[in-house]
């Protein structure tokens, strides 16, 4: 009877006959000889060699191999992540893009209906993110060169520029609040000097940070920062002023650009044959012209709808107002219907109307729609050229599925800038306001002259029956005491 001996491997036990021990020892010697000659033993990372060697051995059992911890033939394939097909990739990208599009639309309309202050916050966030994306393009080489303070200076210049531009807007539109506040008055009257000194401090700091061997690169960064400030922050400043002038002057330019972009895509894939510009190979002449026609039509419809709401056409006089509370003001004449005589209709053609009643805003919206269709897209072409210069696809990944914030706002800056300039040149009505009168009195009159103005206004209001005689007597007596106390 053959004696059995046991060999233990961990918790497992394999039984072998005594006759098989010499064979096992010979196999071990062979493997030891092979290792000493420089041959490597099969490891877990070399699955192909391991499987091949074991398969050549007699008594090879795949089930036993799997149980002992050796990889099976299909194990590596199962561990590898499955690659998505082109269709699945496009489907996933489309879903992500659609979700974020709906989210952005919801935030846009929600903030617009909630009140002007929320739209201002959105515009501020957009310009900061866009500035960050543009500056990030040039910050990569500065990190490679180990230059200090480059990023700090970028954000410092952004902060000082925003302080100047935001201060200009607040002082202009809220003189009646800022100029009568004891704390805010010094900042308002010396705002431009303070802003200039802030910039000078940054300028001095930049000169002090120059390092030998990097002068050309650092001055390039300085110029790049100022270009980003002009293209993003300055244009955002005028968009901010559009909000203060009335929500319609912010909403219409934004919607005209969005409408043009949508219909340029639809008309391009439907009728597009002729390439428009090499910077954007997918842009076609047919899509360009078709989008212009559609944008003009949509512009007329939107204007007719928005002119019916005082919330949209009134300048901001209450930052707490929203779509439900509304605003009150005397409408700009541009929104009031006006009758025009048609000069080209012959008198004997009685079937055709000789007059046309329409608000002047309808003529202005045609100009704005044309600019949004024919000129504003060149802001996008400029951004495309900039991306090609740095060999990047998008400015960033701030918006999943859409790229960076700058990729979505490349046309909005120049359109908002144009809307402000056009409004100030052809639509705005300039007249004296409470804020402008107070500003003139504070900056141009002495304290005695200012009190004389108050007494004169009190007498005028008394003569008009607005205030009683006691008010005039009280102001006269107390103002005299004030002058004597001085």
Secondary structure, DSSP 8 states (H G I E B T S, - for coil): ---EEEEEETTEEEEEETHHHHHHHHHHHHHHHHHHTT-----TT-HHHHHHHHHHSTT--HHHHHHTT---TTHHHHHS-----HHHHHHHHHHHHHHHHHHHHHHHHHHHHH-HHHHHHHHHHHHHHHHHHHHHHHHHHHHHTT-SSHHHHHHHHHHHHHHHHHHHHHHHH-HHHHTT-HHHHHHHHTHHHHHHHHHHHHHHHHHHT--TT-HHHHHHHHHHHHHHIIIIIIHHHHHHHHHHH-HHHHHHHHHHHHHHHHHHHHHHHHH--SEEETTEEEEEHHHHHHHHHHHHHHHHHHHHHHTT-HHHHS--S-TT--TTT-------GGGSEEEEE-TTS-TT-TTS-SEEEEETHHHHHHHHHHHHHHTTHHHHHHHHHHHHHTT-S-S--SBTTTB-HHHHSTTHHHHHHHHHHHIIIII------HHHHHHHHHHHS-HHHHHHHHHHHHHHHHHTTSS-HHHHHHHHHHHHHHHHH-
